[in-house]
Amino acid sequence: MQTQKQPDRWESSIIAAALAVAGTLFLSDKLGSLMFASNLLLHVVQRTAPVLLVALGLTLLFADHYAVVTEASDQRQESSL
């Protein structure tokens, strides 16, 4: 049962089609700059990937060390109670 607040299905379809056409026109106008930006981004990611992997590894190493230290201090506090 449809309430008055919900639009009819054909109205929703027309709105979706209009938005798709507007989006296509916008993207076709900006396609050249988007392709250049994506190509540049790909090169930047490829060149910085080793540095990012090392940073991620160090972050995980320090997080693991901090978790072990925190766990040990929690055990000492429990044993002293």
C-alpha positions in Angstrom: 0.0 0.0 0.0 1.5 3.3 -1.1 1.3 6.4 1.1 1.0 10.0 -0.2 4.6 10.8 0.8 6.1 8.3 -1.5 6.5 9.3 -5.2 5.2 7.1 -8.0 7.6 4.6 -9.5 7.7 6.4 -12.9 8.6 9.7 -11.2 11.5 8.1 -9.5 12.6 6.5 -12.8 12.5 9.9 -14.5 14.5 11.5 -11.8 17.1 8.7 -11.9 17.4 9.0 -15.7 17.8 12.8 -15.5 20.5 12.5 -12.9 22.3 9.9 -15.0 22.2 12.1 -18.0 23.5 15.1 -16.0 26.2 13.0 -14.5 27.3 11.7 -18.0 27.4 15.2 -19.4 29.5 16.4 -16.4 31.9 13.5 -16.7 32.3 13.8 -20.4 33.3 17.4 -20.0 35.8 16.6 -17.2 37.1 13.3 -18.6 40.4 14.6 -19.8 41.4 16.1 -16.5 40.1 13.1 -14.6 42.3 10.8 -16.8 45.3 13.0 -16.2 44.7 13.0 -12.4 44.2 9.3 -12.2 47.4 8.6 -14.3 49.4 11.0 -12.0 47.9 9.3 -8.9 48.9 5.9 -10.2 52.5 7.0 -10.6 52.6 8.6 -7.1 51.1 5.5 -5.4 53.6 3.2 -7.2 56.6 5.4 -6.1 55.5 5.8 -2.5 54.2 2.3 -1.9 57.5 1.0 -0.3 57.5 4.0 2.1 53.9 3.5 3.0 54.4 -0.2 3.6 57.4 0.5 5.9 55.3 3.1 7.8 52.4 0.6 8.1 54.8 -2.1 9.4 56.3 0.2 12.0 52.9 1.3 13.1 51.8 -2.3 13.6 55.0 -3.2 15.4 54.6 -0.3 17.9 50.9 -1.0 18.4 51.7 -4.7 19.1 54.5 -3.7 21.6 52.1 -1.2 23.3 49.4 -3.9 23.6 51.9 -6.3 25.2 53.1 -3.6 27.7 49.5 -2.6 28.5 48.5 -6.3 29.0 51.5 -6.9 31.3 50.7 -3.8 33.4 47.1 -4.9 33.7 48.2 -8.3 35.0 50.5 -6.7 37.6 47.6 -4.5 38.8 45.3 -7.5 39.1 47.9 -9.6 41.0 48.5 -6.7 43.5 44.9 -6.5 44.4 
